[in-house]
Amino acid sequence: MPHHAAAFPFRTFDEIAELGLEVHVYCPRCFREVGPIDLTDVRLRGRPFTGARFVCSQARRVYNDDRP
């Protein structure tokens, strides 16, 4: 019998804010954690939580500057 993980009680960033929860973002490249992020930001309004991608502004460069 397959094991199914329990569903989150929210689907969007708006619903997370309504529940009074926080979101922290972790970058596996530079090991930096940022949070809590501003859930009232217009760019997150109505966006689904699962699969959301964030771009780290501090990520380490893994190649030299000669590469395009």
C-alpha positions in Angstrom: 0.0 0.0 0.0 1.6 3.3 -1.0 2.3 5.9 1.6 0.8 9.4 0.8 2.1 12.4 2.5 -0.5 14.6 4.2 -1.5 17.6 2.1 -0.5 21.1 3.1 -3.5 23.1 4.6 -2.7 25.8 2.0 -2.0 26.2 -1.7 -1.0 29.8 -2.2 1.2 32.3 -0.5 -2.0 34.3 0.4 -3.4 31.3 2.3 -0.1 31.0 4.2 -0.4 34.6 5.3 -4.0 34.1 6.3 -2.9 31.3 8.6 -0.3 33.5 10.2 2.6 31.3 9.1 6.0 32.4 7.8 8.1 31.4 4.8 11.9 31.1 4.9 13.9 30.4 1.7 17.1 28.4 1.8 19.8 28.5 -1.0 21.6 25.2 -1.4 24.4 26.9 -3.4 25.5 29.6 -1.0 23.9 28.1 2.2 22.1 31.3 3.0 18.6 31.4 4.5 16.4 34.4 4.1 13.2 34.9 6.0 10.6 35.5 6.8 9.8 36.8 3.3 7.1 39.4 2.8 4.0 37.4 2.0 2.1 40.6 1.1 4.5 41.3 -1.8 2.3 41.7 -5.0 4.6 39.3 -6.9 3.4 36.5 -4.6 -0.3 37.3 -4.7 -2.2 34.3 -5.8 0.9 32.3 -6.6 1.0 28.6 -5.7 3.4 27.7 -2.8 4.5 24.4 -4.1 7.0 24.6 -7.0 7.7 28.3 -6.4 11.2 29.2 -7.5 13.4 31.9 -5.9 16.6 33.3 -7.3 19.4 33.9 -4.8 21.3 37.1 -5.2 24.3 35.9 -3.2 24.9 32.5 -4.9 28.6 31.6 -5.3 30.0 31.6 -8.8 31.0 28.1 -9.9 32.7 29.2 -13.1 35.3 31.8 -14.0 34.4 35.2 -15.5 35.5 34.2 -19.0 32.5 32.0 -19.4 29.4 33.6 -21.0 
